[in-house]
Amino acid sequence: MLRSLMSLDDDEPEEVDNNDKPIVGSDQEGDSLAGHHCIKVSDLILTKKESMKDLLTIFSELVTVKFKKGETGKLIKEHWYTICKDNHKFMRSKGMDQAFHRGSNPSCHAHIHLHYNVYKERCQKKNLQINHHCISQLIWKQMEEEKRNPKAKKQMMLDAMLKEVKSPQKFIKKGVLRSDGFKKK
């Protein structure tokens, strides 16, 4: 392959023949590239479905649904909110069309804020990384605070501080006068 390059010395283009040189990124010797520089481009590019794997824990695959209003209907191609669709109370009160997603990925992330615990659990089961856009601001602030102060004091339960007081089994005059419940010998 002939390629034209401008030489710094003169204004005429220099012709370079690359036929006998190894292809950059190949396994041939002499390419002077480290192993991590020889990654195929296809390995770096994710398909839309691969980048949405975490969202598909809460949403269905892309489906086409026809919602009827009266005698007319509209065909819509989007995703179901599986948690909302499986919730019969929600479906009876809000209707089927409210469990159907009609937006982009950011609106999916916003809806996942409502179901974050379920989303987190499902991502952990499938070994998927949690998308930072799906974490609500309150949880995000708590996580940031824990990062900054890992040994910060947290509110403790008083149960560990208090000792259990044994009371007498039978209420008798001698037992009532003593708080520890032991009889005097």
C-alpha positions in Angstrom: 0.0 0.0 0.0 1.4 3.4 -0.9 0.8 6.3 1.4 1.9 9.9 0.9 3.5 11.8 3.7 4.8 15.3 3.8 8.5 15.4 4.6 9.8 18.1 6.9 12.7 18.9 4.6 10.9 19.6 1.4 7.5 20.3 0.0 7.2 17.1 -2.0 5.3 14.2 -0.5 7.3 11.1 0.3 6.0 7.7 -0.8 6.2 4.9 1.7 5.7 1.2 0.8 4.2 -0.6 3.8 3.9 -4.0 2.1 6.9 -5.6 3.8 6.2 -4.2 7.3 4.0 -6.1 9.8 0.5 -4.8 10.4 0.2 -2.7 13.6 -1.5 -4.7 16.3 -0.7 -8.1 14.7 1.1 -10.9 16.3 4.1 -10.5 14.1 7.4 -9.6 15.7 8.7 -6.1 15.4 5.5 -4.1 15.8 6.9 -2.6 19.1 3.5 -2.5 20.7 2.8 -3.8 24.2 0.1 -6.5 24.5 -2.5 -4.1 25.9 -2.2 -1.9 22.8 -3.1 -4.7 20.5 -6.8 -5.0 21.4 -9.2 -5.5 18.6 -11.7 -2.7 18.1 -14.6 -5.1 18.2 -13.7 -6.0 21.8 -14.1 -2.4 22.9 -17.4 -1.7 21.3 -20.5 -2.8 23.2 -23.8 -3.4 21.5 -26.8 -1.6 22.9 -28.1 -4.8 24.3 -24.8 -5.5 26.1 -24.7 -2.0 27.6 -28.3 -2.4 28.8 -27.8 -5.8 30.6 -28.2 -4.1 34.0 -31.4 -2.4 32.9 -32.8 -5.6 31.6 -32.9 -6.9 35.1 -35.9 -4.5 35.7 -37.1 -4.0 32.1 -38.2 -6.6 29.5 -36.7 -7.0 26.1 -37.9 -4.7 23.4 -41.6 -5.6 22.5 -44.3 -4.2 20.3 -47.6 -3.7 22.1 -50.9 -2.3 20.8 -52.8 -0.2 23.3 -56.5 0.3 22.3 -58.5 3.3 23.2 -62.0 2.7 22.0 -61.8 1.2 18.6 -58.5 2.8 17.6 -55.1 1.5 18.8 -51.5 2.5 18.6 -48.5 0.2 18.1 -45.6 1.0 20.4 -42.2 -0.7 20.5 -40.6 -0.3 23.9 -40.0 -2.1 27.2 -42.1 -3.4 30.1 -41.4 -2.5 33.7 -41.4 -6.1 34.8 -41.7 -5.3 38.5 -44.7 -3.0 37.9 -46.2 -5.5 35.4 -46.0 -8.4 37.8 -47.6 -6.3 40.6 -51.4 -7.0 40.3 -52.3 -4.2 42.7 -50.4 -1.7 40.5 -51.9 -3.0 37.3 -55.5 -2.8 38.6 -55.1 0.7 40.0 -52.9 2.4 37.3 -53.6 0.3 34.2 -51.3 -1.7 31.8 -50.1 1.3 29.9 -48.4 2.7 33.1 -46.3 -0.4 33.3 -44.9 0.2 29.8 -41.8 2.3 29.3 -41.9 5.0 26.7 -38.6 6.7 27.0 -34.9 6.6 26.8 -32.3 5.0 29.1 -32.1 8.0 31.5 -35.8 7.7 32.2 -35.2 3.9 32.8 -32.5 4.9 35.4 -34.9 7.4 37.0 -37.6 4.6 37.4 -35.1 2.2 38.8 -34.5 4.6 41.7 -37.9 3.4 43.0 -36.8 -0.2 42.8 -33.1 0.2 43.7 -33.0 -2.7 46.2 -34.5 -5.1 43.8 -32.2 -3.8 41.0 -29.1 -4.1 43.2 -30.0 -7.7 44.2 -30.6 -8.8 40.6 -27.4 -7.2 39.4 -25.5 -9.1 42.1 -27.1 -12.4 41.2 -26.0 -11.9 37.5 -22.6 -10.4 38.4 -23.4 -7.2 36.6 -22.0 -3.8 37.5 -24.5 -1.4 38.9 -25.0 1.7 36.8 -24.2 4.8 38.8 -27.2 6.6 37.2 -29.5 4.0 38.9 -28.5 4.9 42.4 -30.7 7.5 44.1 -29.1 10.7 45.4 -29.7 9.7 49.1 -27.9 6.4 48.7 -25.2 8.0 46.6 -24.5 10.6 49.4 -24.4 7.9 52.0 -21.9 5.9 49.9 -19.7 9.0 49.4 -19.8 9.7 53.2 -18.7 6.2 53.9 -15.8 6.6 51.4 -14.6 9.8 53.1 -15.0 8.6 56.7 -14.7 4.8 56.7 -14.3 4.8 60.5 -17.0 7.3 61.2 -19.2 6.5 64.2 -22.6 5.1 63.2 -25.7 5.1 65.4 -25.6 2.0 67.6 -28.3 0.0 69.2 -28.5 0.1 73.0 -29.2 -3.6 73.3 -25.5 -4.4 73.6 -24.9 -1.8 76.3 -27.6 -3.0 78.6 -27.4 -6.1 80.7 -30.3 -8.4 81.0 -31.8 -8.2 84.5 -32.9 -11.5 85.9 -36.1 -11.2 87.9 -37.4 -13.8 90.4 -39.6 -16.5 89.0 -42.1 -16.3 91.9 -43.1 -13.0 93.5 -42.4 -13.3 97.2 -41.6 -10.6 99.7 -37.8 -11.4 99.8 -37.6 -11.6 96.0 -39.4 -8.3 95.4 -37.0 -6.4 97.7 -33.9 -7.6 95.7 -33.5 -6.3 92.1 -31.1 -9.1 90.9 -33.6 -11.9 91.9 -31.1 -13.9 93.9 -32.2 -15.2 97.3 -30.2 -14.4 100.4 -28.8 -17.4 102.2 
